Amino acid sequence: MSDEKLIRKKVLDPSVADLLSNMEQKHADSLLTRSERKKRNRERAKIAARRESRVTYDLPPVLRQHIMGLAEKERLPASQLVTLALIRFLDDLKKGQVDLGIYKEPSQSPRYDWNLVFPEEMLETAVKPQK
């Protein structure tokens, strides 16, 4: 046997963990000055208000980098650039100008029937710098 000691991991019920986190947050807030507390509360409200419009998608790194570079070049938020792209895509899809079927392949996931598989050259031409 090895000399390593077996250590039991502490498992906390999510509701208990949430309660403890709230208590720690309130304690930390109580140590702040009134103006610091107001500032922190405003910041939390701002974050909470943005939560409704936040989403995460998996993108190929080269595409993400291209979007960030274009946003920087145009000096605008990347999220607004992607919003425009998605609106245009959904409009084209509705008009029948985009056929998802040509990219569909059966999925191994129990959650999804299909995966979209994109040809390498499609991604390359999309992110190729314009001359």
C-alpha positions as CSV (number, residue, x, y, z in Angstrom):
1,M,0.0,0.0,0.0
2,S,1.1,3.5,-0.5
3,D,1.9,5.9,2.3
4,E,-0.6,8.5,1.0
5,K,-3.4,9.3,3.4
6,L,-6.9,9.0,2.0
7,I,-8.7,12.2,2.4
8,R,-12.5,12.4,2.3
9,K,-13.8,15.2,0.1
10,K,-16.3,17.5,1.8
11,V,-19.6,17.4,-0.1
12,L,-21.9,20.3,0.5
13,D,-25.5,20.5,-0.4
14,P,-25.9,23.2,-3.1
15,S,-28.5,25.1,-1.0
16,V,-26.2,25.1,2.1
17,A,-23.3,26.2,-0.1
18,D,-25.4,29.1,-1.5
19,L,-26.5,30.1,2.0
20,L,-22.8,30.1,3.3
21,S,-21.8,32.1,0.2
22,N,-24.5,34.7,0.9
23,M,-23.4,34.9,4.6
24,E,-19.8,35.4,3.6
25,Q,-20.8,38.1,1.1
26,K,-22.9,39.9,3.7
27,H,-20.0,39.8,6.2
28,A,-17.5,41.1,3.6
29,D,-20.0,43.9,2.7
30,S,-20.4,44.9,6.4
31,L,-16.7,45.6,6.5
32,L,-16.9,48.2,3.7
33,T,-17.7,51.8,4.1
34,R,-21.2,53.1,3.1
35,S,-19.9,54.5,-0.3
36,E,-18.0,51.3,-1.1
37,R,-21.1,49.2,-0.3
38,K,-23.2,51.4,-2.6
39,K,-20.6,51.1,-5.4
40,R,-20.5,47.3,-5.0
41,N,-24.3,47.1,-5.0
42,R,-24.5,49.2,-8.2
43,E,-22.0,46.9,-9.8
44,R,-23.9,43.8,-8.8
45,A,-27.1,45.2,-10.1
46,K,-25.4,46.0,-13.4
47,I,-24.1,42.5,-13.7
48,A,-27.5,41.0,-12.9
49,A,-29.2,43.2,-15.5
50,R,-26.7,41.9,-18.2
51,R,-27.2,38.3,-17.2
52,E,-30.4,38.0,-19.4
53,S,-28.5,38.9,-22.5
54,R,-25.4,36.8,-21.9
55,V,-24.8,33.4,-23.6
56,T,-21.9,31.1,-24.3
57,Y,-21.2,29.2,-27.5
58,D,-18.3,27.0,-28.5
59,L,-16.6,28.5,-31.6
60,P,-13.4,27.4,-33.4
61,P,-10.5,29.4,-32.0
62,V,-9.6,30.8,-35.5
63,L,-13.2,32.2,-35.9
64,R,-13.2,33.7,-32.4
65,Q,-9.8,35.4,-33.1
66,H,-11.1,36.7,-36.4
67,I,-14.2,38.2,-34.8
68,M,-12.1,39.8,-32.1
69,G,-9.7,41.2,-34.6
70,L,-12.5,42.6,-36.8
71,A,-14.2,44.1,-33.8
72,E,-10.9,45.8,-32.8
73,K,-10.3,47.0,-36.3
74,E,-13.8,48.5,-36.5
75,R,-13.6,49.7,-32.9
76,L,-16.9,48.2,-31.8
77,P,-17.9,45.5,-29.3
78,A,-17.5,41.9,-30.6
79,S,-20.9,41.0,-29.2
80,Q,-22.6,43.6,-31.4
81,L,-20.7,42.3,-34.4
82,V,-21.8,38.7,-33.7
83,T,-25.4,39.9,-33.1
84,L,-25.4,41.4,-36.6
85,A,-24.1,38.2,-38.0
86,L,-26.7,36.1,-36.2
87,I,-29.6,38.4,-37.3
88,R,-28.4,38.2,-40.9
89,F,-28.0,34.4,-40.7
90,L,-31.5,33.9,-39.2
91,D,-33.0,36.2,-41.9
92,D,-31.2,34.2,-44.6
93,L,-32.3,30.9,-43.0
94,K,-36.0,32.1,-42.9
95,K,-35.8,33.1,-46.6
96,G,-34.5,29.6,-47.5
97,Q,-31.1,31.0,-48.6
98,V,-29.2,28.7,-46.1
99,D,-29.6,24.9,-46.2
100,L,-28.5,23.3,-42.9
101,G,-29.0,19.8,-44.4
102,I,-25.8,19.9,-46.3
103,Y,-23.8,20.2,-43.1
104,K,-25.8,17.7,-41.0
105,E,-24.2,14.5,-39.8
106,P,-25.7,12.1,-37.2
107,S,-24.8,12.9,-33.6
108,Q,-23.6,10.3,-31.0
109,S,-25.1,12.5,-28.3
110,P,-28.4,11.3,-26.7
111,R,-29.4,15.0,-26.5
112,Y,-29.0,15.9,-30.2
113,D,-29.9,14.1,-33.4
114,W,-27.5,16.0,-35.6
115,N,-24.2,17.9,-35.6
116,L,-23.2,20.5,-38.1
117,V,-19.9,19.7,-39.7
118,F,-18.2,22.4,-41.7
119,P,-15.7,21.9,-44.5
120,E,-12.2,23.2,-43.6
121,E,-12.1,25.4,-46.7
122,M,-15.4,27.1,-45.6
123,L,-13.8,28.3,-42.3
124,E,-10.5,29.2,-44.1
125,T,-12.3,31.4,-46.6
126,A,-14.4,33.0,-43.9
127,V,-11.4,34.2,-41.9
128,K,-9.0,34.8,-44.8
129,P,-8.0,38.5,-44.7
130,Q,-9.4,40.6,-47.6
131,K,-6.8,42.1,-50.0
